[in-house]
Amino acid sequence: MQSKETVFIGLHIGVHDTNISAYISSRQNTNVYYAKAERHLGTKHAYAGIKWVGKVLNSWSIDLSEIEEVVMQRPMLEDHDQNLTDFFFDNYGDLLSKEVAETEETTFTGGSGTIHSMSDMDKILHNEIQVKNWLIKQGIKVTFVDHHELHTHSILSSIDQHSVVDGKGNKDWHSLIKTKDILEHKRFGVDGWPFGAYLTRIGKKMKLYNYKDGNRVMDETKENLDLPGKIMGIQAYGHKVHKYMDMNPTARLEMCMAYKDDPSFKNQDWLDFIATTQYVLEQEELKKFRTHFNKDEKIGHSGGVALNVLLNTTLKKEFDIEVPPHCADEGLSIGALNYLGRKYGFDTKFKNFPFIQHDELPWDEVCSHTIKATAEALAKGQIVGWYQGHGEVGPRALGNRSILMDPTLTDGKQKINEVKKREPWRPFGASVKEDQAHRFFDIEKSRYMLYSSKVKYSGIPAVTHIDGTCRHNTVTPEMNPAYYELLDHFERLTGVPVLLNTSLNRMGEPIAGTRDQAIKLFNETKMDKMVIGSKTWAR
């Protein structure tokens, strides 16, 4: 290094979605970085350990001796288990540090290693303890902060709000930062059942796992994270019915787990139960917001529950809410960095947000000639992979790691599913020029694809779900100039400034984070083109 630097690290290890953020400041400049393990390792919801963390820090030219402090999440346990958590960290730390050489490679590739003398809870904590001990051995200060508190902190640097609240994925309480100055943090209990856990149980009952060639392609822990999203698609096939409206939480859970018939799309009663449950959970969250917020407050909504576009849409009808693309656990390292920023008084805003993934760049920037040629291919009905700049933070493709298609095609869903290998009942998102969004959708600004909008134009069937809605993202020339130019060229050819936009992956796989991953996807699917920078592959 040319000069002394000050470095702070936010880190989330956990059992899925490992991610890391860094603030690096010197006399010459200041930089903020972010990386998610799945984009490097090619495994969806991947978790990683010492090797991966060390590799990323090295790629950012960070000298371990210059790290002032690292903040990590404290594992999610009930309040009464907090002493137990401390006990594990205090008593198993030395034991686990002796196992590093033996288990490090396994940890790096996604496993937690095996220490047979340890309980299941110990194994869950294993990875985090390994990394903690490794950092401490380097003389680095490590601080643990509550998981839900980090969710609230995660969006302080990206959204201008008065209050921030996280969701209720698998516990019966929330975390809240409230007051205009963002100075107060508290937890509060809420009646009812965890939003995400309910939808996960429904998804498990319906066996909505990821399959390839008849085999499940992910482990259950990680698959559970995707089930609520699938339920969002299914619920559109059901109706809200009175007999399921007033069920108490226990009865609802028992029905979810013990439904006698094999749930399927042939069973309308089951579909009605799903639709009603989604609605009831939305109303429960809405009641919470009415209790804790004023309608003139600007509210940031975080946590994995905030990925539920139906809930967000319900809340947005009454409240001024904003949802960031990194609201789920992939944003916890950003929350940790924001926590440090507030503690030490530094700014943690990322350049080019939300395109902040530290993944592999294209060889070059896309040129106008390639953009025009890509628009022409799309107008001819071709399916195009689009790999540009840095990848987006979050699980939604926003125009840098996307598969694109003409949304006006009547058989578009069938065509794109030949590439994606997704279930035929799942909806596809869309991208639209923000200045033209009012012509097509009832929500005119939705930059991160986190709301469900009514489709106002009948000529885009490929992105219109069975209930007449679409999950879209609006694009500006300032946010993504190359992608906006592509939409503009497509509009000149077709009259429609809208493209079907789905993530650059197949079911059960992460969004491509390297050029090789993107090329492999093209070679193994029925895409017509792959565009990486200005380089194009074609059939």
C-alpha positions in Angstrom: 0.0 0.0 0.0 1.1 3.5 -0.8 -0.2 5.1 2.4 -1.7 4.2 5.7 -5.4 3.3 5.4 -8.2 3.1 7.9 -10.4 0.0 7.4 -13.7 -1.1 8.9 -15.4 -4.4 8.0 -19.0 -5.5 8.1 -19.4 -9.2 7.9 -22.2 -11.8 7.8 -21.3 -15.4 7.9 -24.3 -17.4 9.2 -25.6 -20.5 7.5 -26.5 -18.9 4.2 -25.9 -15.8 2.1 -22.4 -14.9 3.4 -21.5 -11.3 2.5 -18.9 -8.8 3.4 -18.6 -5.0 3.2 -15.6 -2.7 3.7 -14.9 1.0 4.3 -11.4 2.0 3.3 -10.1 5.5 3.8 -6.7 7.1 3.2 -5.5 10.6 2.5 -6.0 10.1 -1.2 -9.5 8.6 -1.4 -12.3 6.7 0.3 -13.9 3.6 -1.0 -16.8 1.3 0.1 -17.0 -2.3 -1.2 -19.4 -5.2 -1.1 -19.3 -8.9 -2.0 -21.6 -11.8 -1.7 -20.2 -15.3 -1.6 -22.7 -16.9 -4.0 -21.6 -14.7 -6.9 -18.1 -16.0 -6.5 -18.7 -19.6 -5.6 -21.5 -20.3 -8.0 -23.8 -21.8 -5.3 -27.1 -20.2 -4.5 -27.3 -18.9 -0.9 -23.7 -20.0 -0.3 -22.1 -19.5 3.0 -18.3 -19.3 3.3 -15.6 -19.1 5.9 -12.0 -18.0 6.4 -10.6 -18.7 3.0 -13.3 -16.8 1.1 -13.2 -13.8 3.5 -9.4 -13.7 3.2 -9.5 -14.0 -0.6 -12.0 -11.0 -0.8 -10.0 -8.9 1.6 -6.9 -9.6 -0.5 -8.7 -8.6 -3.7 -9.5 -5.2 -2.0 -5.8 -4.9 -1.1 -6.7 -4.8 2.6 -3.9 -5.3 5.1 -5.3 -7.1 8.1 -3.1 -5.0 10.4 -5.0 -1.9 9.2 -8.5 -3.2 10.2 -9.8 -1.1 13.1 -12.9 -3.2 13.9 -15.2 -5.9 12.4 -18.9 -6.1 13.2 -20.7 -9.4 12.8 -24.2 -10.5 13.5 -24.9 -12.3 16.7 -26.8 -15.5 15.8 -30.6 -15.3 15.9 -31.7 -16.7 19.2 -34.5 -15.9 21.5 -33.8 -13.4 24.2 -33.7 -16.0 26.9 -31.0 -17.9 25.0 -28.6 -15.0 24.8 -26.6 -16.2 27.8 -26.4 -19.6 26.1 -25.0 -17.9 22.9 -22.4 -16.2 25.0 -21.5 -19.5 26.6 -20.9 -21.1 23.2 -18.7 -18.3 22.0 -16.7 -18.2 25.2 -16.2 -21.9 25.7 -15.9 -23.4 22.2 -13.8 -20.7 20.6 -10.4 -22.3 21.5 -11.6 -25.8 20.6 -12.8 -24.6 17.2 -9.7 -22.6 16.4 -7.7 -25.9 16.6 -10.0 -27.4 13.9 -9.4 -24.6 11.4 -6.7 -26.4 9.4 -8.9 -29.6 9.2 -12.2 -28.0 8.3 -11.3 -24.7 6.5 -11.6 -26.1 3.0 -15.0 -27.7 3.8 -16.2 -24.4 5.3 -15.0 -22.5 2.2 -17.0 -24.6 -0.2 -20.2 -24.4 1.8 -20.2 -27.0 4.6 -19.9 -26.3 8.3 -17.5 -29.0 9.0 -18.2 -31.8 11.5 -17.3 -31.8 15.2 -19.0 -34.9 16.6 -18.8 -33.8 20.2 -20.9 -30.7 19.5 -24.6 -30.2 19.5 -26.6 -29.0 16.5 -26.6 -25.5 18.0 -22.8 -25.6 18.2 -22.6 -26.6 14.5 -24.7 -23.7 13.5 -22.3 -21.4 15.3 -19.2 -23.2 14.1 -18.5 -21.1 11.0 -19.0 -17.8 12.8 -16.8 -18.8 15.6 -14.0 -19.9 13.2 -14.0 -16.6 11.5 -14.3 -14.7 14.8 -11.3 -16.5 16.2 -9.2 -16.1 13.0 -9.8 -12.3 13.2 -9.0 -12.1 16.9 -5.7 -14.0 16.3 -4.8 -11.2 13.8 -5.3 -8.7 16.7 -8.6 -7.3 15.2 -11.4 -6.1 17.4 -14.6 -8.0 16.7 -18.0 -6.8 17.9 -21.3 -8.7 17.7 -24.6 -6.9 17.1 -28.1 -8.4 17.0 -29.3 -9.8 13.7 -32.5 -7.8 13.5 -30.7 -4.6 14.6 -28.3 -5.0 11.6 -31.4 -5.3 9.3 -32.5 -1.9 10.4 -29.1 -0.4 10.1 -28.6 -1.9 6.7 -30.7 0.7 4.8 -29.7 3.8 6.6 -27.2 4.7 3.9 -29.4 4.1 0.9 -32.8 5.6 1.8 -33.7 8.9 3.4 -36.2 8.0 6.1 -37.5 8.9 9.5 -37.9 5.3 10.8 -36.7 1.9 9.9 -38.3 -1.4 10.8 -37.4 -5.0 9.9 -39.8 -7.8 9.2 -41.0 -10.8 11.1 -39.5 -13.8 9.3 -39.1 -16.4 12.0 -39.5 -14.7 15.4 -42.3 -12.9 17.2 -40.7 -9.5 17.5 -39.3 -6.7 15.3 -36.4 -4.4 15.4 -37.2 -0.6 15.0 -35.1 2.5 14.7 -37.3 5.5 15.2 -37.1 9.3 15.4 -35.9 11.6 12.7 -32.4 11.5 13.9 -32.2 7.7 13.8 -30.9 7.6 17.4 -33.3 5.2 19.1 -33.3 1.4 18.6 -35.7 -1.0 20.2 -37.3 -4.4 19.8 -41.1 -4.8 20.1 -43.2 -7.9 20.2 -46.2 -8.4 17.9 -49.1 -10.8 18.1 -49.5 -13.4 15.4 -47.2 -15.7 13.5 -44.0 -15.0 11.7 -44.7 -14.0 8.1 -41.9 -15.8 6.4 -42.2 -19.0 8.5 -45.8 -19.4 7.6 -45.2 -19.1 3.9 -42.2 -21.5 4.1 -44.4 -24.1 5.8 -46.9 -23.8 3.0 -44.2 -24.1 0.4 -42.8 -27.2 2.1 -46.2 -28.8 2.2 -46.6 -28.2 -1.6 -43.0 -29.6 -2.2 -42.1 -26.4 -4.0 -38.4 -27.2 -4.0 -35.9 -26.7 -6.8 -35.5 -29.8 -9.0 -33.3 -30.7 -11.9 -33.7 -33.9 -13.8 -36.0 -35.1 -11.0 -33.5 -34.4 -8.3 -33.5 -31.6 -5.7 -30.6 -29.3 -6.4 -30.3 -27.5 -3.0 -30.3 -28.4 0.6 -33.5 -27.8 2.6 -32.0 -24.9 4.7 -31.3 -22.9 1.6 -34.4 -23.9 -0.3 -36.6 -22.7 2.5 -35.5 -19.2 1.7 -37.0 -19.4 -1.8 -40.4 -20.9 -0.8 -42.2 -17.7 0.2 -41.3 -16.2 -3.2 -42.9 -19.1 -4.9 -46.0 -18.8 -2.8 -46.3 -15.2 -4.0 -46.9 -16.5 -7.5 -49.3 -19.3 -6.4 -51.6 -17.2 -4.3 -52.8 -15.4 -7.4 -54.6 -18.6 -8.4 -56.7 -18.6 -5.2 -59.3 -16.4 -3.7 -59.8 -14.8 -0.2 -62.6 -16.8 1.4 -64.3 -16.2 4.7 -63.9 -19.7 6.3 -60.1 -19.2 6.4 -60.1 -15.5 7.3 -60.7 -15.8 11.1 -58.7 -19.0 11.8 -56.4 -18.6 14.8 -52.7 -19.0 14.2 -52.5 -22.5 15.6 -55.4 -23.8 13.5 -53.9 -22.2 10.4 -50.6 -23.8 11.1 -52.1 -27.2 11.7 -54.0 -27.0 8.4 -50.9 -25.9 6.6 -48.9 -28.9 8.0 -51.6 -31.6 8.0 -53.7 -31.0 4.8 -54.9 -34.4 3.9 -55.1 -34.0 0.1 -51.9 -33.7 -2.0 -51.8 -29.9 -2.6 -51.9 -29.0 -6.3 -53.4 -26.6 -8.7 -56.3 -29.0 -9.1 -57.3 -28.4 -5.5 -59.0 -24.9 -5.4 -59.7 -25.2 -1.7 -56.0 -25.4 -1.0 -55.3 -22.5 -3.3 -57.9 -20.4 -1.6 -56.3 -21.2 1.8 -52.9 -20.0 0.5 -54.4 -16.7 -0.9 -56.3 -16.1 2.3 -53.2 -16.7 4.4 -51.1 -14.3 2.4 -53.9 -11.7 2.8 -54.3 -12.3 6.6 -50.5 -11.9 7.1 -50.5 -8.7 5.1 -53.3 -7.3 7.3 -51.4 -8.3 10.4 -48.3 -6.3 9.2 -50.5 -3.4 8.2 -52.0 -3.3 11.7 -48.4 -3.1 13.1 -47.6 -0.2 10.9 -50.7 1.6 11.9 -49.8 1.2 15.6 -46.2 2.4 15.3 -46.1 4.9 12.4 -47.7 8.1 11.2 -48.7 8.3 7.6 -46.5 11.4 7.1 -43.4 9.5 8.1 -40.9 8.2 5.6 -40.4 4.5 6.5 -37.6 2.1 5.5 -38.8 -1.6 5.4 -36.1 -4.2 5.9 -35.6 -7.9 6.6 -36.3 -10.8 4.3 -40.1 -10.3 4.7 -39.6 -7.0 2.8 -38.9 -9.1 -0.3 -42.7 -9.9 -0.3 -43.9 -7.6 -3.1 -47.5 -8.2 -2.2 -47.0 -7.0 1.4 -44.9 -4.0 0.2 -47.7 -3.0 -2.1 -50.3 -3.2 0.6 -48.2 -1.1 3.0 -47.4 1.5 0.3 -51.1 2.2 -0.2 -51.2 3.8 3.2 -47.6 4.6 4.1 -44.6 6.3 2.5 -42.3 3.2 2.6 -39.1 2.5 0.7 -37.6 -1.0 0.4 -33.9 -1.4 -0.6 -32.8 -4.3 -2.8 -30.5 -5.6 0.0 -33.3 -5.9 2.6 -32.7 -9.6 3.2 -29.7 -11.2 4.9 -27.4 -10.3 2.0 -27.6 -6.8 3.4 -26.4 -7.7 6.9 -22.8 -6.8 6.2 -24.0 -3.4 5.0 -25.9 -3.0 8.2 -22.8 -3.9 10.2 -20.8 -1.3 8.2 -23.5 1.3 8.8 -23.4 0.5 12.5 -19.7 1.2 12.4 -20.2 4.4 10.4 -22.6 5.8 13.1 -20.1 4.8 15.8 -17.1 6.4 14.2 -18.7 9.1 12.2 -17.9 8.1 8.6 -20.2 7.9 5.5 -21.0 4.5 4.2 -22.7 5.3 0.9 -21.8 3.1 -2.0 -20.9 4.5 -5.4 -23.2 3.4 -8.3 -25.7 1.9 -5.9 -27.4 -0.7 -6.4 -24.7 -2.0 -8.9 -22.1 -2.6 -6.1 -21.3 -6.4 -6.3 -17.6 -7.0 -6.3 -18.0 -9.6 -9.0 -16.3 -10.0 -12.3 -16.6 -7.1 -14.8 -17.0 -7.6 -18.5 -13.9 -7.2 -20.7 -15.2 -3.8 -21.8 -18.1 -1.4 -21.6 -21.0 -2.0 -24.0 -21.0 0.3 -27.0 -24.0 1.9 -28.8 -23.6 -0.4 -31.8 -23.9 -3.5 -29.6 -26.9 -2.0 -27.7 -28.7 -1.2 -31.0 -28.0 -4.8 -32.4 -29.3 -6.3 -29.1 -32.5 -4.3 -29.3 -33.0 -5.5 -32.9 -32.5 -9.1 -31.8 -35.0 -8.6 -29.0 -37.5 -7.1 -31.4 -37.2 -10.2 -33.5 -38.3 -12.4 -30.5 -34.9 -13.6 -29.5 -33.9 -14.3 -25.9 -30.8 -12.4 -24.8 -28.5 -12.8 -21.8 -27.2 -9.3 -20.7 -24.1 -9.1 -18.5 -22.9 -5.5 -17.9 -20.9 -3.5 -15.3 -21.0 -4.7 -11.7 -23.8 -6.9 -10.6 -26.8 -5.7 -8.6 -27.0 -6.1 -4.8 -30.0 -8.2 -3.9 -31.8 -11.1 -5.5 -33.5 -9.2 -8.3 -32.0 -8.5 -11.7 -32.1 -4.8 -12.4 -30.4 -4.7 -15.8 -26.8 -5.7 -15.3 -27.3 -9.5 -14.8 -30.5 -10.2 -16.7 -32.2 -12.4 -19.3 -34.3 -10.2 -21.6 -37.1 -10.8 -24.0 -39.9 -9.0 -25.9 -42.8 -8.8 -23.4 -45.4 -8.6 -26.2 -44.9 -12.2 -27.2 -48.1 -14.3 -26.6 -46.0 -17.4 -26.0 -43.3 -15.5 -24.2 -43.7 -17.3 -20.8 -43.3 -20.7 -22.4 -40.3 -19.6 -24.4 -38.5 -18.1 -21.4 -39.3 -21.1 -19.2 -37.4 -23.3 -21.7 -34.3 -21.3 -20.6 -35.1 -20.7 -16.9 -36.6 -24.1 -16.2 -39.0 -22.5 -13.7 -42.5 -23.6 -12.8 -45.0 -22.4 -15.4 -47.2 -20.6 -12.8 -44.5 -18.2 -11.6 -44.6 -14.7 -12.9 -41.9 -12.8 -14.8 -40.7 -9.3 -14.0 -40.3 -6.4 -16.4 -38.1 -3.3 -16.9 -39.6 0.0 -18.2 -38.2 3.5 -18.8 -39.3 5.4 -15.7 -40.6 8.3 -17.7 -42.9 6.0 -19.6 -44.0 3.7 -16.7 -47.3 5.5 -16.2 -48.5 4.2 -19.6 -48.1 0.6 -18.5 -48.2 0.2 -14.7 -50.1 1.9 -11.8 -46.9 2.3 -9.8 -44.8 4.8 -11.7 -41.5 4.5 -9.7 -40.2 1.0 -8.6 -36.5 0.9 -9.2 -35.8 -2.3 -7.3 -38.6 -4.6 -8.4 -40.1 -4.8 -4.9 -43.8 -3.8 -5.6 -46.6 -5.6 -7.4 -48.2 -3.2 -9.9 -51.5 -3.5 -11.9 -50.7 -3.7 -15.6 -52.5 -1.0 -17.5 -51.6 -2.1 -21.0 -52.9 -5.4 -22.4 -50.1 -5.8 -25.0 -47.4 -7.2 -22.7 -48.8 -10.7 -21.8 -45.4 -12.2 -21.2 -45.0 -10.1 -18.0 -48.6 -10.0 -16.9 -49.5 -12.5 -14.2 -52.8 -14.3 -14.0 -54.1 -11.6 -11.6 -53.2 -8.8 -14.0 -50.1 -7.7 -12.0 -46.4 -7.3 -12.7 -43.3 -7.0 -10.6 -41.4 -4.3 -12.5 -38.4 -2.1 -12.1 -38.2 1.5 -13.5 -35.0 2.6 -15.2 -33.5 6.1 -15.6 -30.5 7.2 -17.7 -28.7 8.3 -14.5 -29.2 4.9 -12.8 -28.2 2.7 -15.7 -27.4 4.5 -18.9 -26.6 1.5 -21.1 -29.8 -0.4 -20.0 -31.9 2.8 -20.5 -30.4 3.1 -24.0 -31.4 -0.5 -24.8 -35.0 0.1 -23.7 -35.0 3.3 -25.8 -33.8 1.5 -28.9 -36.4 -1.3 -28.3 -39.1 1.3 -28.0 -38.1 2.9 -31.3 -38.5 -0.5 -33.0 -41.7 -1.7 -31.3 -43.3 1.3 -29.6 -43.0 -0.5 -26.2 -40.3 0.8 -23.8 -40.7 -2.4 -21.8 -38.6 -5.6 -21.6 -39.2 -8.9 -19.8 -36.4 -9.0 -17.3 -35.5 -12.1 -15.3 -32.3 -12.9 -13.5 -29.3 -14.4 -15.3 -29.6 -17.9 -13.9 -31.7 -21.0 -13.9 -33.9 -22.3 -11.1 -31.8 -23.2 -8.1 -28.7 -21.4 -9.3 -27.3 -18.0 -8.3 -27.2 -15.0 -10.6 -24.1 -15.2 -12.7 -21.2 -13.4 -11.1 -18.4 -14.3 -13.5 -18.1 -14.2 -17.3 -17.5 -18.0 -17.3 -20.7 -18.6 -15.4 -22.6 -16.5 -17.9 -21.1 -18.2 -20.9 -21.8 -21.6 -19.4 -25.4 -20.6 -18.9 -25.6 -19.6 -22.5 -24.1 -22.8 -23.8 -26.4 -25.0 -21.6 -29.7 -23.2 -22.4 -31.8 -22.1 -25.3 -30.9 -18.4 -25.2 -30.3 -16.9 -28.6 -27.6 -14.4 -27.6 -25.3 -13.6 -24.7 -23.9 -10.1 -24.5 -21.0 -9.5 -22.1 -19.8 -5.9 -22.5 -19.7 -5.5 -26.3 -18.8 -9.1 -26.9 -21.7 -11.2 -28.3 -22.3 -15.0 -28.5 -25.0 -16.1 -30.9 -26.6 -19.4 -32.0 
